[in-house]
Amino acid sequence: MTLTIKQVANKMDLTISTIRYYEKEGLLPPVKRDGAGNRMFGEEDIEWLNLICCLRNTGMPVRKIKKFVAWSLEGDGTLTERIQMLEEHRDSVDEQLETLTHYKHSIEWKINFHKELKKKYENGGKE
C-alpha cells in the first residue's frame, strides 16, 4: 500500500509542507517516488512519521531527531547510541509528566475551592 503526500497529511493531521520539511531536514528518510516524481509513502515511511511526531510532540529538538535518523540509517552499529538517546528522552518525558501531574493537582484543588465558594454563594453565604 502506498499513499500520496496529501493522503499522508490527511491521515496524520499534518500539513504537506510539514512533511516536506521533515524530509528536507533529514528527519524523514528519503521517500520513494513514482515516475512523475511524486512521493509515494509506504508503511515504513508512515512509521517514521509517527516516530518523528511522537518525538517532536514530546519535546525532542529537531537536531536530535535528525541525529537519531542518521544513526538509524547507519545500521546496527549505532544501536547503543539510539537506545541511550531514547532512554534520555524517556526520562525527560517522565519529568514533564511529573511536573504536569503536580500542576494538574493544583488545578483540581482550585476547581474544588471554587465549587465550594459557589455552593456558599448559592446558599446565601451559609454552609
C-alpha positions as CSV (number, residue, x, y, z in Angstrom):
1,M,0.0,0.0,0.0
2,T,1.3,3.4,-0.9
3,L,-0.1,6.8,-0.2
4,T,0.4,10.2,-1.7
5,I,1.7,13.1,0.4
6,K,-1.8,14.5,0.6
7,Q,-3.2,11.3,1.8
8,V,-0.5,11.0,4.4
9,A,-1.0,14.6,5.5
10,N,-4.8,14.0,6.0
11,K,-4.2,10.6,7.7
12,M,-1.7,12.1,10.2
13,D,-3.2,15.5,10.6
14,L,-0.1,17.2,9.3
15,T,0.4,19.7,6.6
16,I,2.1,18.8,3.3
17,S,4.7,21.5,4.0
18,T,5.5,19.9,7.4
19,I,6.1,16.5,5.7
20,R,8.3,18.1,3.1
21,Y,10.2,20.0,5.8
22,Y,10.8,16.8,7.7
23,E,12.1,15.1,4.5
24,K,14.2,18.2,3.6
25,E,15.8,18.4,7.1
26,G,16.7,14.7,7.1
27,L,14.2,13.8,9.8
28,L,12.4,11.5,7.4
29,P,14.5,9.1,5.3
30,P,14.1,9.6,1.6
31,V,10.7,8.6,0.3
32,K,10.3,6.6,-2.9
33,R,8.9,8.5,-5.9
34,D,6.9,7.4,-8.8
35,G,7.8,8.0,-12.5
36,A,6.4,11.6,-12.3
37,G,8.5,12.4,-9.2
38,N,5.6,12.3,-6.7
39,R,6.3,10.9,-3.3
40,M,4.8,7.5,-2.6
41,F,4.7,6.7,1.1
42,G,4.8,3.2,2.3
43,E,4.2,1.7,5.7
44,E,7.8,2.2,6.8
45,D,7.5,5.9,5.9
46,I,4.3,6.2,8.0
47,E,6.1,4.5,10.9
48,W,8.9,7.0,10.6
49,L,6.5,9.9,10.6
50,N,4.7,8.5,13.6
51,L,8.0,8.4,15.5
52,I,9.0,11.9,14.4
53,C,5.7,13.3,15.5
54,C,6.0,11.4,18.8
55,L,9.4,12.8,19.5
56,R,8.6,16.3,18.4
57,N,5.3,16.4,20.4
58,T,7.2,15.3,23.5
59,G,9.8,18.0,23.1
60,M,12.8,16.4,21.3
61,P,14.7,19.0,19.3
62,V,14.8,18.7,15.5
63,R,18.6,18.3,15.6
64,K,18.4,15.3,17.9
65,I,15.7,13.6,15.8
66,K,17.9,14.2,12.8
67,K,20.8,12.5,14.6
68,F,18.6,9.6,15.6
69,V,17.5,9.1,12.0
70,A,21.1,9.3,10.7
71,W,22.2,6.7,13.3
72,S,19.3,4.5,12.2
73,L,20.3,4.7,8.6
74,E,23.9,3.8,9.5
75,G,22.7,0.4,10.8
76,D,23.0,-1.8,13.8
77,G,26.4,-0.3,14.8
78,T,24.6,2.6,16.3
79,L,22.0,0.7,18.4
80,T,23.7,1.7,21.7
81,E,23.6,5.4,20.8
82,R,20.0,5.2,19.7
83,I,19.0,3.4,22.9
84,Q,20.8,5.9,25.0
85,M,19.1,8.8,23.2
86,L,15.7,7.3,23.6
87,E,16.2,6.5,27.3
88,E,17.3,10.1,27.9
89,H,14.3,11.4,26.1
90,R,12.0,9.0,28.0
91,D,13.5,10.3,31.3
92,S,12.8,13.9,30.1
93,V,9.2,12.9,29.3
94,D,8.9,11.4,32.8
95,E,10.0,14.7,34.3
96,Q,7.5,16.5,32.2
97,L,4.7,14.2,33.3
98,E,5.6,14.7,37.0
99,T,5.5,18.5,36.5
100,L,2.2,18.3,34.7
101,T,0.7,16.0,37.3
102,H,1.7,18.5,40.0
103,Y,0.1,21.3,38.1
104,K,-3.0,19.2,37.5
105,H,-3.4,18.6,41.2
106,S,-3.1,22.3,41.8
107,I,-5.8,23.0,39.2
108,E,-8.0,20.3,40.7
109,W,-7.6,21.9,44.2
110,K,-8.6,25.3,42.8
111,I,-11.6,23.8,41.0
112,N,-12.8,22.3,44.2
113,F,-12.1,25.5,46.1
114,H,-14.3,27.4,43.6
115,K,-17.0,24.8,43.7
116,E,-17.2,25.3,47.5
117,L,-17.4,29.1,47.1
118,K,-20.1,28.7,44.5
119,K,-22.1,26.4,46.9
120,K,-21.8,29.1,49.7
121,Y,-22.8,31.8,47.3
122,E,-25.9,29.9,46.1
123,N,-26.9,29.2,49.7
124,G,-26.7,32.9,50.6
125,G,-23.4,32.6,52.3
126,K,-24.5,29.8,54.6
127,E,-22.9,26.4,54.6
